[in-house]
Amino acid sequence: LDIMMPDVSGLEILQWLRSDERFARLPVLILTGAESRELKHEALQLGATDFLTKPIDIEELLPRVRNSLVIKSYEDDLKSQVRQRTAELERSEIELIHCLARAAESRDSDTGSHIIRVGKYAGIIGEELGMDQFEVYRLMQAATLHDVGKIGIPDAILQKKGKLTSDEMAEMQRHCGIGRRVLELVPGFDDFFVQDHTSIGAKIMQVCS
């Protein structure tokens, strides 16, 4: 881009390019003549990749273009690796959550099926509430684990037919604390599973009522 053009300046075009996500990382070389240092500084602030001085020297042009494209290629490769790694971590997280769900199911088949259903229902409700994709994902995973603490409840209580005694009910109610201890080693546990659960629950109950 040439800074000095008749109808629109190169800086205006550069600003437009950088404001569009499709071209935000596109390499842009600026052609300069006797422009001031202030204009060059402004071009850098707007995201210019490199500068070429007029008149253009072909022996200088080709290496600068090549270098700009090489840097862009490195950036694209890095972004691809980050996306791939993020997807792998998300898959690992989902597998961990489902492993915990299956662990609960091994103690109580009703609990295992129930927590999977609750996770799916929570996701549907979150979408209806207008939550974004990440919020729905977070809600589904947290809801799936809401009863995981039951893996620490004795079989005699968990599988009892009929009404629980007051002591047995008190023991059953310990499953929330047990679940928290199970999940405390999960990275980001306090933020991911606890911090927003009351506000999200309030939104859901408000809609249901």
Stockholm file with secondary structure:
# STOCKHOLM 1.0

chainA/1-209         LDIMMPDVSGLEILQWLRSDERFARLPVLILTGAESRELKHEALQLGATDFLTKPIDIEELLPRVRNSLVIKSYEDDLKSQVRQRTAELERSEIELIHCLARAAESRDSDTGSHIIRVGKYAGIIGEELGMDQFEVYRLMQAATLHDVGKIGIPDAILQKKGKLTSDEMAEMQRHCGIGRRVLELVPGFDDFFVQDHTSIGAKIMQVCS
#=GR chainA/1-209 SS CBSCCSSSCHHHHHHHHHHSGGGTTCCCEEEESSCCHHHHHHHHHHTCCEEEESSCCHHHHHHHHHHHHHHHHHHHHHHHHHHHHHHHHHHHHHHHHHHHHHHHHHHCHHHHHHHHHHHHHHHHHHHHTTCCHHHHHHHHHHHHTTTGGGGGSCHHHHTCCSCCCHHHHHHHTTHHHHHHHHHTTSTTHIIIIIITHHHHHHHHHHHHC
#=GC SS_cons         CBSCCSSSCHHHHHHHHHHSGGGTTCCCEEEESSCCHHHHHHHHHHTCCEEEESSCCHHHHHHHHHHHHHHHHHHHHHHHHHHHHHHHHHHHHHHHHHHHHHHHHHHCHHHHHHHHHHHHHHHHHHHHTTCCHHHHHHHHHHHHTTTGGGGGSCHHHHTCCSCCCHHHHHHHTTHHHHHHHHHTTSTTHIIIIIITHHHHHHHHHHHHC
//
